[in-house]
Amino acid sequence: MRSHGAAIAAVLLIGTPSMMVRAEQDPCDTIVIGHVIPDDGPNGARVVIAPEPAPRECQERRPAVRPAEALPLAVRPEMLAYHIDSIAGQSISVPYARVVGVFQPSVFLVDSQKELPPLAGHRARVLVFTRGTTLRVTPAELVGATVTVSGVARTLLGMTAEGRWPPALTPDTVKHLEIKAAILADSVKTPDGIELTVR
């Protein structure tokens, strides 16, 4: 008797068989529908709860989720230098980059900020080329400073092929300075977010 009463209550709350009850909401929200299914067994009717998929037009108007690979990859200069072959071409953010030299108003050299400077022969330096901008601080102000560089990772060969390579950086100089990778930078900022380049 109790189960029969429960079935009647379910019908009163949810509706008659094959009826669906929806709350007031955005038609594109995911909703859960209760169906009352008649049953000849001892329990009488039963209620089945199931989600209802959104209409096709709702799926088309929802914005696409940005893929994870499109987000900048955060790497230190040392890691970028040693793994440039696998990182090249990706959007990156390079924090804790210590400036060790400036070659042109749009080209400077960085390595990883550490308490002790790396030993000669074990340095992993990265050349930074600013894209369409120049530095708005003097080399004397920039050398020794820590910056965050955002842009695209590039191999040395790739930067040479693009025609951006400074003539002063001969193969012997690159080897001596232990330059292993490059960045085509869109932004160079101080740790507190001040932009250091200008168009």
KOLMAR-544160 format. One record per residue (C-alpha): residue number from 1; residue in one letter; chain; x, y, z. Coordinates in steps of 0.02 Angstrom, whole numbers. Layout:
REM residues N
VEXLUM    nr   rest   kette       xx       yy       zz
VEXLUM   NUM      A       A        X        Y        Z
...
This chain:
REM residues 199
VEXLUM    nr   rest   kette       xx       yy       zz
VEXLUM     1      M       A        0        0        0
VEXLUM     2      R       A      143      116       44
VEXLUM     3      S       A      229       87     -124
VEXLUM     4      H       A       64      117     -216
VEXLUM     5      G       A       44      282     -123
VEXLUM     6      A       A      222      332     -169
VEXLUM     7      A       A      186      300     -352
VEXLUM     8      I       A       29      410     -344
VEXLUM     9      A       A      130      548     -260
VEXLUM    10      A       A      261      537     -397
VEXLUM    11      V       A      126      554     -530
VEXLUM    12      L       A       54      707     -443
VEXLUM    13      L       A      226      789     -426
VEXLUM    14      I       A      301      745     -594
VEXLUM    15      G       A      151      714     -707
VEXLUM    16      T       A       60      578     -796
VEXLUM    17      P       A      153      445     -897
VEXLUM    18      S       A      254      517    -1043
VEXLUM    19      M       A      236      694     -973
VEXLUM    20      M       A      393      796     -934
VEXLUM    21      V       A      407      939     -810
VEXLUM    22      R       A      538     1075     -838
VEXLUM    23      A       A      588     1218     -725
VEXLUM    24      E       A      603     1396     -791
VEXLUM    25      Q       A      781     1409     -857
VEXLUM    26      D       A      891     1441    -1008
VEXLUM    27      P       A      838     1315    -1142
VEXLUM    28      C       A     1021     1282    -1176
VEXLUM    29      D       A     1060     1229     -997
VEXLUM    30      T       A     1080     1044     -962
VEXLUM    31      I       A      919      984     -881
VEXLUM    32      V       A      864      826     -795
VEXLUM    33      I       A      695      752     -841
VEXLUM    34      G       A      587      637     -736
VEXLUM    35      H       A      484      508     -830
VEXLUM    36      V       A      344      409     -746
VEXLUM    37      I       A      345      232     -814
VEXLUM    38      P       A      190      121     -782
VEXLUM    39      D       A      234      -46     -704
VEXLUM    40      D       A      120     -197     -683
VEXLUM    41      G       A      229     -262     -541
VEXLUM    42      P       A      193     -245     -355
VEXLUM    43      N       A      272      -72     -347
VEXLUM    44      G       A      155        7     -475
VEXLUM    45      A       A      230      152     -571
VEXLUM    46      R       A      414      199     -561
VEXLUM    47      V       A      506      360     -596
VEXLUM    48      V       A      658      366     -710
VEXLUM    49      I       A      774      517     -700
VEXLUM    50      A       A      886      554     -849
VEXLUM    51      P       A      980      706     -919
VEXLUM    52      E       A      917      777    -1082
VEXLUM    53      P       A     1048      834    -1210
VEXLUM    54      A       A     1046     1016    -1264
VEXLUM    55      P       A      974     1055    -1436
VEXLUM    56      R       A     1098     1060    -1580
VEXLUM    57      E       A     1080     1248    -1602
VEXLUM    58      C       A     1135     1272    -1422
VEXLUM    59      Q       A     1294     1173    -1451
VEXLUM    60      E       A     1333     1279    -1604
VEXLUM    61      R       A     1315     1445    -1513
VEXLUM    62      R       A     1421     1397    -1363
VEXLUM    63      P       A     1598     1469    -1375
VEXLUM    64      A       A     1735     1345    -1409
VEXLUM    65      V       A     1851     1306    -1263
VEXLUM    66      R       A     2026     1370    -1293
VEXLUM    67      P       A     2143     1222    -1312
VEXLUM    68      A       A     2277     1201    -1180
VEXLUM    69      E       A     2416     1204    -1309
VEXLUM    70      A       A     2368     1383    -1357
VEXLUM    71      L       A     2412     1447    -1183
VEXLUM    72      P       A     2590     1511    -1159
VEXLUM    73      L       A     2711     1383    -1090
VEXLUM    74      A       A     2807     1450     -939
VEXLUM    75      V       A     2991     1401     -948
VEXLUM    76      R       A     3152     1469     -875
VEXLUM    77      P       A     3290     1520     -996
VEXLUM    78      E       A     3397     1369     -950
VEXLUM    79      M       A     3256     1246     -987
VEXLUM    80      L       A     3216     1335    -1151
VEXLUM    81      A       A     3399     1326    -1203
VEXLUM    82      Y       A     3415     1140    -1170
VEXLUM    83      H       A     3246     1091    -1244
VEXLUM    84      I       A     3232     1214    -1389
VEXLUM    85      D       A     3209     1077    -1519
VEXLUM    86      S       A     3047     1020    -1436
VEXLUM    87      I       A     2986     1193    -1381
VEXLUM    88      A       A     3026     1292    -1540
VEXLUM    89      G       A     2874     1373    -1619
VEXLUM    90      Q       A     2770     1375    -1460
VEXLUM    91      S       A     2706     1529    -1368
VEXLUM    92      I       A     2806     1545    -1209
VEXLUM    93      S       A     2826     1652    -1054
VEXLUM    94      V       A     3003     1659     -984
VEXLUM    95      P       A     3012     1724     -805
VEXLUM    96      Y       A     3171     1746     -701
VEXLUM    97      A       A     3273     1796     -854
VEXLUM    98      R       A     3432     1891     -806
VEXLUM    99      V       A     3496     2009     -940
VEXLUM   100      V       A     3683     1982     -971
VEXLUM   101      G       A     3709     2088    -1127
VEXLUM   102      V       A     3628     2206    -1253
VEXLUM   103      F       A     3681     2199    -1438
VEXLUM   104      Q       A     3553     2316    -1516
VEXLUM   105      P       A     3402     2416    -1455
VEXLUM   106      S       A     3298     2263    -1504
VEXLUM   107      V       A     3417     2119    -1464
VEXLUM   108      F       A     3483     2064    -1295
VEXLUM   109      L       A     3548     1909    -1207
VEXLUM   110      V       A     3477     1822    -1052
VEXLUM   111      D       A     3513     1673     -942
VEXLUM   112      S       A     3427     1602     -787
VEXLUM   113      Q       A     3429     1704     -628
VEXLUM   114      K       A     3526     1606     -496
VEXLUM   115      E       A     3615     1644     -333
VEXLUM   116      L       A     3781     1591     -411
VEXLUM   117      P       A     3822     1625     -594
VEXLUM   118      P       A     3845     1468     -701
VEXLUM   119      L       A     4021     1409     -737
VEXLUM   120      A       A     4096     1437     -909
VEXLUM   121      G       A     4057     1289    -1019
VEXLUM   122      H       A     3894     1256     -927
VEXLUM   123      R       A     3797     1413     -972
VEXLUM   124      A       A     3632     1405    -1066
VEXLUM   125      R       A     3594     1575    -1137
VEXLUM   126      V       A     3448     1637    -1243
VEXLUM   127      L       A     3449     1779    -1368
VEXLUM   128      V       A     3294     1891    -1364
VEXLUM   129      F       A     3233     1984    -1519
VEXLUM   130      T       A     3092     2107    -1486
VEXLUM   131      R       A     2959     2102    -1622
VEXLUM   132      G       A     2923     2273    -1697
VEXLUM   133      T       A     2981     2362    -1539
VEXLUM   134      T       A     3141     2428    -1459
VEXLUM   135      L       A     3198     2440    -1280
VEXLUM   136      R       A     3152     2603    -1194
VEXLUM   137      V       A     3289     2586    -1063
VEXLUM   138      T       A     3477     2601    -1087
VEXLUM   139      P       A     3591     2447    -1092
VEXLUM   140      A       A     3671     2504     -929
VEXLUM   141      E       A     3499     2503     -845
VEXLUM   142      L       A     3450     2334     -918
VEXLUM   143      V       A     3607     2229     -895
VEXLUM   144      G       A     3597     2133     -731
VEXLUM   145      A       A     3408     2160     -716
VEXLUM   146      T       A     3280     2020     -705
VEXLUM   147      V       A     3140     2022     -834
VEXLUM   148      T       A     2996     1916     -897
VEXLUM   149      V       A     2995     1887    -1085
VEXLUM   150      S       A     2838     1833    -1180
VEXLUM   151      G       A     2840     1778    -1361
VEXLUM   152      V       A     2879     1630    -1474
VEXLUM   153      A       A     3024     1509    -1449
VEXLUM   154      R       A     3144     1503    -1595
VEXLUM   155      T       A     3297     1402    -1642
VEXLUM   156      L       A     3454     1499    -1687
VEXLUM   157      L       A     3440     1434    -1864
VEXLUM   158      G       A     3260     1494    -1874
VEXLUM   159      M       A     3307     1670    -1821
VEXLUM   160      T       A     3450     1673    -1947
VEXLUM   161      A       A     3332     1618    -2086
VEXLUM   162      E       A     3212     1759    -2039
VEXLUM   163      G       A     3351     1885    -2072
VEXLUM   164      R       A     3350     1956    -1896
VEXLUM   165      W       A     3525     1900    -1844
VEXLUM   166      P       A     3647     2039    -1787
VEXLUM   167      P       A     3805     2038    -1896
VEXLUM   168      A       A     3914     2053    -1741
VEXLUM   169      L       A     3857     1882    -1680
VEXLUM   170      T       A     3971     1770    -1780
VEXLUM   171      P       A     3969     1580    -1755
VEXLUM   172      D       A     4125     1594    -1646
VEXLUM   173      T       A     4044     1728    -1538
VEXLUM   174      V       A     3886     1624    -1518
VEXLUM   175      K       A     3991     1475    -1464
VEXLUM   176      H       A     4094     1580    -1343
VEXLUM   177      L       A     3939     1659    -1264
VEXLUM   178      E       A     3853     1487    -1258
VEXLUM   179      I       A     3694     1547    -1343
VEXLUM   180      K       A     3580     1398    -1375
VEXLUM   181      A       A     3406     1467    -1413
VEXLUM   182      A       A     3310     1624    -1458
VEXLUM   183      I       A     3144     1710    -1422
VEXLUM   184      L       A     3046     1821    -1541
VEXLUM   185      A       A     2971     1929    -1403
VEXLUM   186      D       A     2807     2023    -1400
VEXLUM   187      S       A     2835     2089    -1225
VEXLUM   188      V       A     2977     2119    -1102
VEXLUM   189      K       A     2923     2165     -926
VEXLUM   190      T       A     2997     2194     -755
VEXLUM   191      P       A     2944     2076     -615
VEXLUM   192      D       A     2814     2206     -562
VEXLUM   193      G       A     2737     2212     -736
VEXLUM   194      I       A     2814     2369     -813
VEXLUM   195      E       A     2836     2355    -1002
VEXLUM   196      L       A     3014     2391    -1058
VEXLUM   197      T       A     2985     2403    -1245
VEXLUM   198      V       A     2906     2536    -1355
VEXLUM   199      R       A     2851     2536    -1537
